[in-house]
Amino acid sequence: MKSVFQSIQDFSADELSLLDSLITFRTVKKGELLLTENQVCNEIVFIEKGILRSFFVNHKGDEITNCFAFENEFMASFASFITKEKAEENIQALTDTKLQILDRKALEKLYQSSSNWQETGRKLTELEFVNLHKRMVSFQKLSGAQRYEELCKNHQKYIQLIPLQYLASYLGITPRHLSRIRKAVV
């Protein structure tokens, strides 16, 4: 987590030391839910090792995957974390996953300690917005095959670890269509 923060902002040794004192660690087993719908999200996690997915259940009862997070990435129900309202999604480990965690109180302590932490929080929020925008645009401009190719380009080593139905749901296509795309790409 520190290396990600340092790539965004130049922190002093004291600022990083404060971060070390506030991080907690957790291991989540494959299939375990980190957050369930209707819970308030009170922590942001950083993935040391593993894969998380965020999903919701639609009106038909189908699970719709809306996000994957991989090693060296952050994950939370950001809307719930910011608003302190109940989450609309679930967060699940797709593999055994090692996490570094900043809970709400720890993050507030960082923000209160220096403007560097405040600026880093702003920059990470902006990056999250940009990623969400790119995902929305991809559904308007790209085919399912193009979205799959983009995912492979950015996260090739993880693709084989994600069940086909979750990948298809994330891409907005059927598992059958994804199978055809995968055969064509190989």
Buried (B, 14 or more C-beta within 10 A) or exposed (E): BEEEBEEBBEBEEEBEEBBEEBBEEEEBEEEEEBBEBEBBBBBBBBBBEBBBBBBBEEEEEEBBBBBBBBBEBBBBBBEBBEEEEBBBBBBBBBBBBBBBBBBBEBBEBBBEBBEBBBEBBEEBEEEEEEEEEEEEEBEEEBEBBEBBBBBBEEBEEBBEEBEEBBBBBBBBBEEEBBEEBBEEEE
